[in-house]
Amino acid sequence: HVIVEQAPVVSVGSVRPGVRGVVSDVVVWVVSARSESGLVGQARRLAGWVAARPGLSPVDVGWSLSRRARLEYRAVVVGSGRDELLAGLVAVADGRVGVGRPGEGVVVGRVTG
């Protein structure tokens, strides 16, 4: 026997006019550098820059970061808002998160090859 019914509606985001696809509440910020110490410095500078500009859109920052060079050492910070994203950057800047030491909403690694 087979029972056929309508699947439940699952909301994973919202649809906005003029925007293709699903808009999610999750934002990704990618920071890269030539060395792990350089990555710490980049995260520190970006955290300070964003903290000094409370009106910045996290989505706009993420878009701008996605256009930058992708260097060997990278930190990927994932969050649903400005505070979570800044906390991830500060964790990288303070050395609490690093290569082989992931944190909540943050992964740091080295790309080879």
CYANA upper distance limits for C-alpha pairs under 8 A (distance plus 0.5 A):
 12 VAL  CA     22 VAL  CA      8.08
 12 VAL  CA     24 SER  CA      7.17
 13 GLY  CA     22 VAL  CA      6.32
 13 GLY  CA     23 VAL  CA      5.68
 13 GLY  CA     24 SER  CA      5.12
 13 GLY  CA     25 ASP  CA      7.19
 14 SER  CA     22 VAL  CA      6.40
 14 SER  CA     23 VAL  CA      5.81
 14 SER  CA     24 SER  CA      7.42
 15 VAL  CA     19 VAL  CA      7.80
 15 VAL  CA     20 ARG  CA      8.49
 15 VAL  CA     21 GLY  CA      7.58
 15 VAL  CA     22 VAL  CA      6.15
 15 VAL  CA     23 VAL  CA      6.62
 16 ARG  CA     20 ARG  CA      8.41
 16 ARG  CA     23 VAL  CA      7.84
 25 ASP  CA     80 SER  CA      5.89
 25 ASP  CA     81 GLY  CA      8.23
 26 VAL  CA     78 VAL  CA      7.30
 26 VAL  CA     79 GLY  CA      6.02
 26 VAL  CA     80 SER  CA      4.93
 26 VAL  CA     81 GLY  CA      7.93
 27 VAL  CA     58 PRO  CA      7.37
 27 VAL  CA     59 VAL  CA      6.68
 27 VAL  CA     62 GLY  CA      7.31
 27 VAL  CA     78 VAL  CA      6.27
 27 VAL  CA     79 GLY  CA      6.00
 27 VAL  CA     80 SER  CA      6.41
 27 VAL  CA     81 GLY  CA      7.78
 28 VAL  CA     62 GLY  CA      6.35
 28 VAL  CA     76 VAL  CA      7.28
 28 VAL  CA     77 VAL  CA      6.21
 28 VAL  CA     78 VAL  CA      5.13
 28 VAL  CA     79 GLY  CA      7.20
 29 TRP  CA     61 VAL  CA      7.83
 29 TRP  CA     62 GLY  CA      5.28
 29 TRP  CA     65 LEU  CA      6.97
 29 TRP  CA     66 SER  CA      8.08
 29 TRP  CA     76 VAL  CA      6.33
 29 TRP  CA     77 VAL  CA      5.62
 29 TRP  CA     78 VAL  CA      7.00
 29 TRP  CA     85 LEU  CA      8.01
 30 VAL  CA     62 GLY  CA      7.72
 30 VAL  CA     65 LEU  CA      6.59
 30 VAL  CA     66 SER  CA      7.13
 30 VAL  CA     74 ARG  CA      7.38
 30 VAL  CA     75 ALA  CA      6.26
 30 VAL  CA     76 VAL  CA      5.11
 30 VAL  CA     77 VAL  CA      6.88
 31 VAL  CA     39 LEU  CA      7.65
 31 VAL  CA     42 GLN  CA      7.53
 31 VAL  CA     43 ALA  CA      7.35
 31 VAL  CA     65 LEU  CA      7.43
 31 VAL  CA     74 ARG  CA      6.12
 31 VAL  CA     75 ALA  CA      5.73
 31 VAL  CA     76 VAL  CA      7.07
 32 SER  CA     39 LEU  CA      6.44
 32 SER  CA     42 GLN  CA      7.96
 32 SER  CA     69 ALA  CA      7.98
 32 SER  CA     70 ARG  CA      6.38
 32 SER  CA     71 LEU  CA      5.72
 32 SER  CA     72 GLU  CA      7.39
 32 SER  CA     73 TYR  CA      5.91
 32 SER  CA     74 ARG  CA      4.76
 32 SER  CA     75 ALA  CA      6.84
 33 ALA  CA     38 GLY  CA      5.93
 33 ALA  CA     39 LEU  CA      5.41
 33 ALA  CA     42 GLN  CA      7.68
 33 ALA  CA     70 ARG  CA      8.19
 33 ALA  CA     71 LEU  CA      5.65
 33 ALA  CA     72 GLU  CA      6.79
 33 ALA  CA     73 TYR  CA      5.76
 33 ALA  CA     74 ARG  CA      7.08
 34 ARG  CA     38 GLY  CA      6.80
 34 ARG  CA     39 LEU  CA      7.88
 34 ARG  CA     71 LEU  CA      6.18
 34 ARG  CA     72 GLU  CA      5.97
 34 ARG  CA     73 TYR  CA      6.42
 35 SER  CA     39 LEU  CA      6.70
 35 SER  CA     72 GLU  CA      7.66
 35 SER  CA     73 TYR  CA      6.35
 36 GLU  CA     40 VAL  CA      6.90
 36 GLU  CA     73 TYR  CA      6.59
 36 GLU  CA     98 GLY  CA      8.30
 36 GLU  CA     99 VAL  CA      8.25
 37 SER  CA     41 GLY  CA      6.90
 38 GLY  CA     42 GLN  CA      6.64
 39 LEU  CA     43 ALA  CA      6.61
 39 LEU  CA     73 TYR  CA      7.11
 39 LEU  CA     74 ARG  CA      7.48
 39 LEU  CA     75 ALA  CA      8.00
 39 LEU  CA     92 VAL  CA      8.46
 39 LEU  CA     93 ALA  CA      8.43
 40 VAL  CA     44 ARG  CA      6.66
 40 VAL  CA     92 VAL  CA      6.39
 40 VAL  CA     93 ALA  CA      5.10
 40 VAL  CA     94 ASP  CA      7.94
 40 VAL  CA     95 GLY  CA      7.60
 41 GLY  CA     45 ARG  CA      6.64
 41 GLY  CA     93 ALA  CA      7.03
 42 GLN  CA     46 LEU  CA      6.57
 42 GLN  CA     93 ALA  CA      8.35
 43 ALA  CA     47 ALA  CA      6.47
 43 ALA  CA     89 LEU  CA      5.84
 43 ALA  CA     90 VAL  CA      7.47
 43 ALA  CA     92 VAL  CA      6.78
 43 ALA  CA     93 ALA  CA      5.76
 44 ARG  CA     48 GLY  CA      6.74
 44 ARG  CA     89 LEU  CA      7.45
 44 ARG  CA     90 VAL  CA      7.09
 44 ARG  CA     92 VAL  CA      8.27
 44 ARG  CA     93 ALA  CA      5.30
 44 ARG  CA     94 ASP  CA      8.48
 45 ARG  CA     49 TRP  CA      6.59
 46 LEU  CA     50 VAL  CA      6.54
 46 LEU  CA     89 LEU  CA      8.15
 47 ALA  CA     51 ALA  CA      6.44
 47 ALA  CA     86 LEU  CA      6.44
 47 ALA  CA     89 LEU  CA      6.37
 47 ALA  CA     90 VAL  CA      6.98
 48 GLY  CA     52 ALA  CA      6.67
 49 TRP  CA     53 ARG  CA      7.14
 50 VAL  CA     54 PRO  CA      7.33
 50 VAL  CA     56 LEU  CA      7.64
 50 VAL  CA     86 LEU  CA      8.25
 51 ALA  CA     86 LEU  CA      8.11
 56 LEU  CA     60 ASP  CA      7.83
 56 LEU  CA     61 VAL  CA      7.78
 57 SER  CA     61 VAL  CA      6.89
 58 PRO  CA     62 GLY  CA      6.66
 58 PRO  CA     81 GLY  CA      7.34
 58 PRO  CA     82 ARG  CA      6.39
 59 VAL  CA     63 TRP  CA      6.64
 60 ASP  CA     64 SER  CA      6.65
 61 VAL  CA     65 LEU  CA      6.64
 62 GLY  CA     66 SER  CA      6.66
 63 TRP  CA     67 ARG  CA      7.29
 64 SER  CA     68 ARG  CA      7.56
 70 ARG  CA     74 ARG  CA      8.22
 72 GLU  CA    110 ARG  CA      6.09
 72 GLU  CA    111 VAL  CA      5.56
 72 GLU  CA    112 THR  CA      7.38
 73 TYR  CA    108 VAL  CA      7.99
 73 TYR  CA    109 GLY  CA      6.36
 73 TYR  CA    110 ARG  CA      4.99
 73 TYR  CA    111 VAL  CA      6.84
 74 ARG  CA    108 VAL  CA      6.13
 74 ARG  CA    109 GLY  CA      5.97
 74 ARG  CA    110 ARG  CA      6.73
 74 ARG  CA    111 VAL  CA      8.13
 75 ALA  CA     92 VAL  CA      8.20
 75 ALA  CA    106 VAL  CA      7.38
 75 ALA  CA    107 VAL  CA      6.18
 75 ALA  CA    108 VAL  CA      4.75
 75 ALA  CA    109 GLY  CA      7.02
 76 VAL  CA    106 VAL  CA      6.13
 76 VAL  CA    107 VAL  CA      5.82
 76 VAL  CA    108 VAL  CA      6.85
 77 VAL  CA     85 LEU  CA      6.69
 77 VAL  CA     88 GLY  CA      6.27
 77 VAL  CA     89 LEU  CA      7.45
 77 VAL  CA    105 GLY  CA      6.21
 77 VAL  CA    106 VAL  CA      5.05
 77 VAL  CA    107 VAL  CA      7.24
 78 VAL  CA     84 GLU  CA      8.27
 78 VAL  CA     85 LEU  CA      6.86
 78 VAL  CA     88 GLY  CA      8.22
 78 VAL  CA    105 GLY  CA      5.46
 78 VAL  CA    106 VAL  CA      6.81
 79 GLY  CA     84 GLU  CA      5.67
 79 GLY  CA     85 LEU  CA      5.68
 79 GLY  CA    105 GLY  CA      6.85
 80 SER  CA     84 GLU  CA      7.11
 80 SER  CA     85 LEU  CA      8.05
 81 GLY  CA     85 LEU  CA      6.80
 82 ARG  CA     86 LEU  CA      6.54
 83 ASP  CA     87 ALA  CA      6.56
 84 GLU  CA     88 GLY  CA      6.80
 84 GLU  CA    105 GLY  CA      8.47
 85 LEU  CA     89 LEU  CA      6.90
 86 LEU  CA     90 VAL  CA      6.63
 87 ALA  CA     91 ALA  CA      6.66
 88 GLY  CA     92 VAL  CA      6.99
 88 GLY  CA    103 GLY  CA      8.36
 88 GLY  CA    104 GLU  CA      7.99
 88 GLY  CA    105 GLY  CA      7.04
 88 GLY  CA    106 VAL  CA      6.40
 89 LEU  CA     93 ALA  CA      6.61
 90 VAL  CA     94 ASP  CA      6.39
 91 ALA  CA     95 GLY  CA      6.71
 91 ALA  CA     96 ARG  CA      5.65
 91 ALA  CA     97 VAL  CA      6.11
 91 ALA  CA    103 GLY  CA      8.27
 92 VAL  CA     96 ARG  CA      6.58
 92 VAL  CA     97 VAL  CA      5.46
 92 VAL  CA     98 GLY  CA      6.83
 96 ARG  CA    101 ARG  CA      8.22
 96 ARG  CA    103 GLY  CA      8.23
 97 VAL  CA    101 ARG  CA      5.73
 97 VAL  CA    102 PRO  CA      5.96
 97 VAL  CA    103 GLY  CA      6.16
 97 VAL  CA    106 VAL  CA      7.87
 97 VAL  CA    107 VAL  CA      8.12
 97 VAL  CA    108 VAL  CA      7.62
 98 GLY  CA    102 PRO  CA      6.90
 98 GLY  CA    107 VAL  CA      8.04
 98 GLY  CA    108 VAL  CA      5.80
 98 GLY  CA    109 GLY  CA      7.83
 99 VAL  CA    107 VAL  CA      8.31
 99 VAL  CA    108 VAL  CA      5.46
 99 VAL  CA    109 GLY  CA      5.32
 99 VAL  CA    110 ARG  CA      7.52
100 GLY  CA    108 VAL  CA      7.54
100 GLY  CA    109 GLY  CA      7.44
101 ARG  CA    107 VAL  CA      8.21
101 ARG  CA    108 VAL  CA      7.86
102 PRO  CA    106 VAL  CA      6.38
102 PRO  CA    107 VAL  CA      5.39
102 PRO  CA    108 VAL  CA      6.89
103 GLY  CA    107 VAL  CA      7.07
